[in-house]
Amino acid sequence: MTAPDPRFAGLSCYTANLAGYRAGEFADTPDRFADSVRVAVRTDLPEGQLAFSHHRVPLDRLPDGTRLAWATAPVDGVVESVDAELRRHGRVLVVTDNAALPWSPSAGGTAHAPHWLLVDDRRGDDWHVVDGFSGLLPAGEQEPYAGWLGTAGLLAAMTPPPAWRPEQDRRNALAFGFWMPPPAGGHPQWLVRTGSAGDEPELPGDWLLDEDAALEFLRDHVVAHPEAAGAHLDDLWAVAQHRTFRYRHLGDDGAVRAWADLPRALRFAVESARRGRPRSALVRTTFDHLRHLERDRSTTPAPAAERPPRQTL
């Protein structure tokens, strides 16, 4: 059994628990995750919708040549399948609904959100789970957690709502940094370790991979559509959290503070716009400050082999 790894505190629920999964076996996980961080945004979706890629390398691919792949089954087949994966590899990532997790401030509410959870032990009808995620949710502060869930509680948490919102579907499909949509069907889902090479990583659609261009686009998008940007506050929070993780890892406190300001500024701007008082200057100033900061630090581009081979269907 493990505990939440403080090195990954503040990352999204996908990344924090994926990092926890990998760190149990691969010591270079913090380096790999810090190096993977990027800001890329899809620009061709209708009605002002956006999609984000947070990783320049496909994180489903593990250093030993194996990879993680989606799995699904009706509820009556979940226990046997998850237990088999747990016995094979000592841990398994399962997809849950954050509103069904007892330690979440959203528990019992209607703010459904997909949430990855690490299962690393079983004793009879009890499963040991680790959740490295921490963050401020609309319902309150969520802290990292480790403890036991009964089978009924685990199955309840893994049972998805009738549908995720479109932006949540895109987050699920892009959790590893590249387009890898989960299976359809509305059944519980988890991740299995496989030796299969899988498809080449892709980003369907039109994407801004240059980070300065992506930040400029996001600045202009939020200025032009501040209320619509509210649907993407969680995505923009993840952009900032991944960047602060990277700079914490590099020991750059000034950059950490600058990126930590982004979610607060954007939430204030969105809420002000809803009250009829847009904060365009605040949005421009915040994004431009980050653009200058990134130029000064001149982050190293990914090797050509690690970039997606194509960006359109």
Secondary structure, DSSP 8 states (H G I E B T S, - for coil): -----GGGTTS-HHHHHHHHHHHTT-TTHHHHHHHHEEEEEE---GGG--EEEEESS-TTB-TTS-EEEEEE--GGGHHHHHHHHHHHHS-EEEEEEGGG-TTSTTTTSS---EEEEEEEEEETTEEEEEE---EEETTEEE--EEEEEEHHHHHHHHS--S---HHHHHHHHTTTSS-----SSS--EEEEEE----S-----S-EE-SHHHHHHHHHHHHHH-TTGGGGGHHHHHHHHHHHHHHHHHHT-HHHHHHHHHHHHHHHHHHHHHHTT---HHHHHHHHHHHHHHHHHHT-----GGGS-S-S--
